[in-house]
Structures are given as structure tokens and as C-alpha cells.
Amino acid sequence: MENNKNLEMNTTEKLYEIIAAAIAVQPEIIREDLAYQEIPEWDSMSHLLIVEAVETHYQIKFEFDDIFDMGTIGKIREKIKKYEALIEI
């Protein structure tokens, strides 16, 4: 049962929920090609909220260059994969 819970917590859908909650939008708005500052809710301050929420959930610490390179949701997912923390289902 524990393995199923871990898988459930590390899906792309869960990532979208984490990001949506961090920037206070509906998860349906989140998509792979959504870009930084494409919507008013994703500004420089909320970008840091996304980073904090993702780091907390996946128990990772991004390097500065990774944070700077997170220009789309897809790039965020790539950076999480770099730390081997995201399991896709």
C-alpha cells in the first residue's frame, strides 16, 4: 500500500496540483507548455512559491541555475527528474 501512495504522490497530475496551489489557480490551467509570466498569477514572486512548494513536496533542493531555467511547467518537470524525484504514470 505504501508504494501505491508514493506513486500517487509523484505523478504529473500531482505536480500540476502543487503548482496550481502555489500560484492560486485551478489545476486545469496548468499544462506542460505554460510559460513563466504567461498568466498574471505566475510572476517572479509566485515563481519562488512554486520552487518552494516543489522542493518541499519532493524533498529536493534546486540549484540556482535550475531555478533560473524553469521557464515552463515542462522545464520544472525536467528539473525534478534531474533529481530523480518525479515518477510518471
C-alpha angles and dihedrals in degrees: 000000000000091000091053090051091051091049090048091053094050105052128117087249090057090049090053090050091051092050093044091051092048093055097032100242133124113273089236089070092060115093135156096259097044104128134211110273092008087117124034091240092064103068131138094281095047089046087065090048089054091050092049093047093048093046091050096047097044094035093233135126117222122218116238092252090054092052091049091050096053096104098143137025088252090056090050089054090049090053092050089051089053087065090045091239104120121078114191121213 
